[in-house]
Amino acid sequence: MEIVGTNLTLSLGAWRLRFVFALEEIDERPKEKIRPPHRLRVVPEDEYVR
């Protein structure tokens, strides 16, 4: 039982490290233009002009 717990702890530690590194990479990258969600439709101003 101890071996299983050790393996679980090691895998959780690895995931935690990956998560921390991923967060650091996101912070270091320059801010990209935020794209709207695909369900949000960008309507040109003159489309609904009557």
Backbone as a ProteinNet text record, in pm:
[ID]
protein_1_A
[PRIMARY]
MEIVGTNLTLSLGAWRLRFVFALEEIDERPKEKIRPPHRLRVVPEDEYVR
[TERTIARY]
83.4	0	87.1	200.5	289.8	343.8	372.2	427.4	325.8	199.5	95.2	85.6	89.3	83	200.8	317.6	436.9	423.5	378.2	360.8	259	151.4	48.2	105.5	183.2	243.6	339	419.3	513.4	439.5	331.9	259.2	190.1	136.3	73.5	177.3	295.7	402.5	442.2	447.9	483.2	376.9	250.3	142.7	148.2	179.2	185.9	298.4	412.1	523.4	485.3	419.7	377.6	283.9	191.5	93.9	164.3	258.6	331.8	412	479.8	557.3	466.5	349	255.1	210.1	181.9	140.2	252.4	376.2	488.2	503.8	486.7	497.9	391	270.1	161	192.7	247.5	279.2	391.3	488.4	603.1	567.5	469.4	434.5	373.7	401.5	334.4	185	109.3	-36.2	-78.6	-143.7	-194.2	-333.4	-378.3	-513	-613	-699.7	-795.2	-906.2	-920.1	-1024	-1154.8	-1266.3	-1395	-1430.4	-1513.5	-1557.8	-1626.7	-1618.6	-1669.8	-1820.6	-1892.6	-2037.9	-2077.3	-1981.7	-2008.9	-1986.1	-2086.8	-2076.2	-2045.2	-1940.4	-1903.6	-1979.8	-2066.6	-2153.3	-2095.4	-2075.6	-2032.4	-2137.2	-2091.3	-2182.4	-2296	-2270.2	-2373	-2464.5	-2449.8	-2529.3	-2677.4	-2709.4	-2849.5	-2903.6	-2834.8	-2882.8	-3003.3	-3112.8	-3234.3	-3258.2
-120.9	0	126.2	112.9	228.6	268.1	167.3	194.5	271.5	230.5	299.2	444.8	468.7	605.3	688.7	627.3	698.7	735.2	639.9	667.5	778.7	774.8	877.8	1014.2	1018.3	1144.7	1197.4	1108.4	1150.3	1203.9	1135.4	1181.6	1314.3	1330.3	1458.5	1570	1541.1	1640.8	1680.1	1580.5	1609.5	1697.6	1666	1748.5	1889.8	1900.4	2033.1	2114.5	2050.4	2119.7	2164.2	2075.6	2112.5	2231.6	2230	2338.3	2470.4	2467.2	2589.1	2640.5	2550.3	2593.1	2651.1	2590.5	2641.4	2781.8	2804.1	2937.5	3038.2	2998.7	3090.6	3124.9	3026.1	3052.3	3150.6	3134.6	3224.8	3366.9	3379.4	3512.4	3578.7	3499.8	3557	3599.6	3534.2	3566.8	3705.8	3779.3	3908.8	3888.4	3986.4	3974	3971.2	3863.1	3854.1	3915.6	3945.6	3999.7	3893.6	3930.3	3834.6	3814	3689.4	3659.9	3634.8	3684.9	3658.4	3510.8	3459.9	3320.8	3299.7	3178.7	3156.4	3175.5	3163.4	3180.1	3328.1	3416.4	3559.4	3611.6	3671	3717.4	3865.8	3902.2	4042.5	4099.3	4197	4253.4	4386.6	4405.7	4537	4642.7	4765.2	4869.9	4896.3	4886.6	4925.1	4809.1	4690.5	4575.9	4594.2	4651.5	4663.5	4805.3	4887.6	5024.1	5018.8	5085.1	5084.1	5220
0	0	0	64	73.2	-64.7	-146.5	-280	-363.9	-355.4	-432.6	-388.7	-258.4	-208.2	-255.3	-257.9	-304.3	-451.1	-532.4	-675.3	-696.2	-619.9	-632.7	-595.8	-488.5	-446.5	-552.9	-610.7	-715.3	-836.7	-876.9	-995.7	-967.3	-847	-812.9	-812.2	-761	-761.2	-902.3	-992.2	-1131.1	-1195.6	-1171.5	-1228.4	-1172.4	-1042.7	-981.3	-1044.5	-1066.3	-1131.1	-1271.4	-1346.7	-1482.1	-1478.1	-1381.3	-1370.3	-1339.7	-1247.1	-1210.5	-1329.4	-1401.7	-1518.4	-1625.5	-1644.9	-1745.4	-1707	-1578.7	-1534.8	-1558.2	-1529.7	-1550.3	-1697.9	-1785.9	-1929.7	-1974.9	-1922.4	-1961.3	-1914.5	-1793.3	-1740.9	-1820.4	-1866.7	-1937.4	-2079	-2139.6	-2277.5	-2286.6	-2391.6	-2407.8	-2427.2	-2382.1	-2391.3	-2537.9	-2575.4	-2711.3	-2715.6	-2836.5	-2851.7	-2806.8	-2714.5	-2661.2	-2763.4	-2808.9	-2907.1	-2834.3	-2887.2	-2823.3	-2836.2	-2746.8	-2759.7	-2893.9	-2948.3	-3082.6	-3092.1	-2978.8	-2986.5	-2988.9	-2958.1	-2959.6	-3100.9	-3159.9	-3297.8	-3298.4	-3367.1	-3378.8	-3497	-3469.7	-3573	-3618.4	-3748.2	-3796.2	-3762	-3739.6	-3692.7	-3790.5	-3919.9	-4016.6	-4056.6	-3993.7	-4037.4	-4006.7	-3890.5	-3851.9	-3867.2	-3941.6	-3962.4	-4055.6	-4014.1	-4097.7	-4158.3
[MASK]
++++++++++++++++++++++++++++++++++++++++++++++++++

